[in-house]
């Protein structure tokens, strides 16, 4: 009886670990997609904003990498 209980606890721990690994893999994949398409997404959002009557931001012509470098230098996005 002791071995069955011990085995059940090990299986529960293993299932929990599998779920954690799955969540980490999905989060990393989502992060990769966002980084890969961030410039395109920003361009699409800027286009919608302009077509609805808004103004184009000064940072709309910059790449994401340039914006991050500016954040490193100034600490704020201008």
Helices and strands as residue ranges (DSSP letters): H 2-51, G 58-61, H 64-74
